[in-house]
Amino acid sequence: MRAPVAHNPRQPIRPDPVQFRGHRGGVIAMHRALTHFRLGPMNVITSISLFLLFSYIWVVALPWLCEIWNRALAVGLAVLPLNARMEVADRHFGFLRLRIPYLRMEPILPDLQTWSLTCAVTLLLFAGTFFLSKKLVPVIYLARGVLLIQTTSLIYFALWPTSFPHTPENYMEALITAGIGLISIVPLLFGFTYYIFDFGLLRKAAITAMTMLHLAIFLPFQVLAQALVLQKTVLFMPVLYIVFGMPVEVLLIIAFYSWGMTWSFRPAGKRQPKLGVSALRGWSGRWVRRLSNAILQPTSPV
């Protein structure tokens, strides 16, 4: 039996090249975002500054933006076949006072014809997923998940139609309130996931502004589109909430973030040094030497 060979502590341990190979034998390259990741001091300062700047702008502009949403929903009521009326909810968040608009409509339970037609269409679509190509497996499972949610709604309204606790106006107000909350944390999300990369100040500000502006414009259109469905029956409220509510806005944020990550990084010569203990020691050492020279420098006699 061979004795194990002792490892020399002075000799660096080389990583096993097998762990960098894929199942087909190819080399697994490091992701481009990690190869260009430099958490320099300016990146940290930029992240904090952009977060504070966009959060301040959002808080200041939010009351004005609620008035724009109010007018947008009023225009939608005028041009769309909607049987609803405009309402405004006064909400106080600390020092911030918001007049959140929403649509009020009567909750209509599904009748036998609507329930039967929806059930038949749901069953046909679910059966149709078995005839799709195997290349569309993600689409198949996504469609089945949506149809499963609608199936649970059909079962609920078939057994307990009068005990449904939610109303369209409460749902509409919650949809806008949740949208406001989600847009409010966009600077914080990008501060931890995008600002830390060295894209430059203008690109970081641009991707944040475009994301928040797009969501702010998208929100009233989302409310109007869902109101067109809910005015017929509340049978579709569960699928609207679970699938076409906040998940759509989250996917929009992910889409903008993914687009921003495809932008080119700043040239290597313009990157800041890596922030670490050695860098902090260097800065503190330079400042100590400057202060020592200023204190020990002899003064000229008067």
SEKOL-295533 format. One line per 8 residues: number of its first residue (from 1); their letters; for each residue z, y, x of C-alpha. Coordinates in steps of 0.5 Angstrom, whole numbers, plus 500, padded with zeros to 3 digits. Last residue first. Layout:
BEGIN
NUM) A) Z:Y:X; ...
//
This chain:
BEGIN
302) VPSTPQLI) 525:671:517; 525:665:521; 519:660:519; 521:654:515; 521:647:518; 518:641:514; 523:636:512; 523:637:505
294) ANSLRRVW) 515:638:504; 514:632:509; 519:627:505; 516:629:498; 509:627:501; 511:621:504; 515:619:497; 509:621:493
286) RGSWGRLA) 504:616:498; 509:610:498; 510:611:490; 502:610:489; 502:605:494; 507:601:491; 504:602:484; 497:599:487
278) SVGLKPQR) 501:593:490; 505:591:484; 498:591:479; 493:596:476; 486:594:479; 482:599:482; 478:604:477; 471:602:476
270) KGAPRFSW) 466:607:478; 463:603:484; 462:597:480; 457:600:475; 460:601:468; 459:595:463; 453:594:459; 453:593:452
262) TMGWSYFA) 454:586:449; 461:587:448; 460:593:443; 456:588:439; 461:583:438; 466:589:436; 461:591:431; 461:584:428
254) IILLVEVP) 468:583:428; 470:589:425; 464:587:419; 467:580:419; 474:583:417; 471:588:412; 468:582:409; 474:578:409
246) MGFVIYLV) 478:583:405; 474:582:399; 468:578:398; 471:571:399; 479:571:397; 479:577:392; 472:576:389; 473:568:389
238) PMFLVTKQ) 479:569:385; 477:575:381; 471:571:378; 474:568:371; 476:576:370; 470:577:366; 464:581:365; 467:588:367
230) LVLAQALV) 469:584:373; 462:583:376; 460:590:376; 467:592:378; 466:588:384; 459:592:386; 463:598:385; 469:597:389
222) QFPLFIAL) 464:594:395; 460:601:394; 467:605:395; 469:601:401; 462:601:405; 463:608:407; 470:608:410; 468:601:413
214) HLMTMATI) 462:604:417; 466:610:419; 471:606:422; 466:602:426; 462:607:428; 468:612:430; 471:606:434; 464:604:437
206) AAKRLLGF) 463:611:440; 470:612:443; 469:606:447; 462:608:449; 464:615:451; 470:613:455; 466:608:459; 465:600:458
198) DFIYYTFG) 471:598:463; 474:593:459; 481:594:456; 479:599:451; 476:593:447; 481:588:445; 488:591:445; 486:598:444
190) FLLPVISI) 480:596:439; 485:593:435; 490:599:435; 484:603:434; 482:599:428; 489:599:425; 488:604:420; 481:601:417
182) LGIGATIL) 485:595:415; 490:599:411; 485:603:408; 481:597:406; 488:594:403; 489:600:399; 482:600:396; 483:593:394
174) AEMYNEPT) 490:594:391; 487:599:387; 481:595:384; 486:589:383; 491:593:379; 485:595:375; 482:589:374; 488:585:372
166) HPFSTPWL) 492:580:375; 497:575:371; 493:570:368; 497:567:363; 492:567:357; 487:562:360; 492:557:362; 488:550:362
158) AFYILSTT) 481:552:362; 482:558:366; 486:555:371; 481:549:372; 475:554:372; 479:558:378; 480:552:382; 472:550:381
150) QILLVGRA) 471:557:384; 475:556:390; 471:550:391; 465:553:390; 466:558:396; 469:552:400; 462:548:399; 458:554:401
142) LYIVPVLK) 461:555:407; 461:547:409; 454:547:407; 452:553:411; 456:551:417; 452:544:417; 445:547:416; 442:543:421
134) KSLFFTGA) 443:537:417; 438:539:412; 440:541:405; 440:536:400; 448:535:399; 449:542:398; 445:542:392; 450:538:388
126) FLLLTVAC) 455:543:389; 450:548:387; 449:544:380; 456:543:379; 458:551:380; 452:552:375; 455:548:370; 462:550:371
118) TLSWTQLD) 459:558:370; 455:556:364; 461:552:361; 466:558:362; 461:563:360; 460:560:353; 467:558:352; 469:565:353
110) PLIPEMRL) 472:568:359; 478:572:359; 476:580:359; 481:584:363; 480:592:360; 477:596:365; 480:602:370; 477:604:376
102) YPIRLRLF) 480:606:382; 482:613:386; 487:613:391; 491:620:391; 494:620:398; 501:624:400; 502:623:407; 509:625:410
94) GFHRDAVE) 512:618:409; 507:614:405; 506:617:398; 502:614:393; 499:618:387; 494:613:383; 488:616:381; 484:613:375
86) MRANLPLV) 476:613:373; 474:609:367; 470:603:366; 464:600:362; 460:600:368; 452:600:367; 451:604:374; 449:611:374
78) ALGVALAR) 455:615:372; 460:610:374; 457:610:381; 457:618:381; 465:618:379; 466:612:384; 463:617:390; 467:623:387
70) NWIECLWP) 473:619:388; 471:616:395; 470:623:397; 477:625:395; 480:619:398; 476:622:405; 480:629:404; 487:625:404
62) LAVVWIYS) 485:621:410; 482:626:414; 489:628:418; 491:621:418; 484:618:421; 484:624:426; 491:622:429; 490:615:429
54) FLLFLSIS) 483:616:433; 486:621:438; 493:616:439; 489:610:440; 484:613:444; 489:616:449; 493:609:449; 486:606:451
46) TIVNMPGL) 484:611:456; 491:611:460; 490:604:460; 483:604:463; 485:609:467; 490:605:471; 485:599:472; 485:593:468
38) RFHTLARH) 479:590:471; 475:585:467; 468:585:469; 468:577:470; 472:576:464; 467:579:460; 461:576:463; 465:569:461
30) MAIVGGRH) 466:565:467; 460:560:469; 461:552:467; 457:549:472; 452:543:469; 454:536:469; 452:534:462; 459:534:460
22) GRFQVPDP) 460:541:463; 463:542:470; 468:547:472; 474:542:472; 469:537:477; 470:542:482; 477:540:483; 481:547:486
14) RIPQRPNH) 482:548:493; 489:548:495; 490:553:500; 493:550:507; 499:553:509; 503:548:505; 500:542:509; 500:537:504
6) AVPARM) 503:530:505; 498:524:505; 501:519:500; 503:512:504; 498:507:503; 500:500:500
//
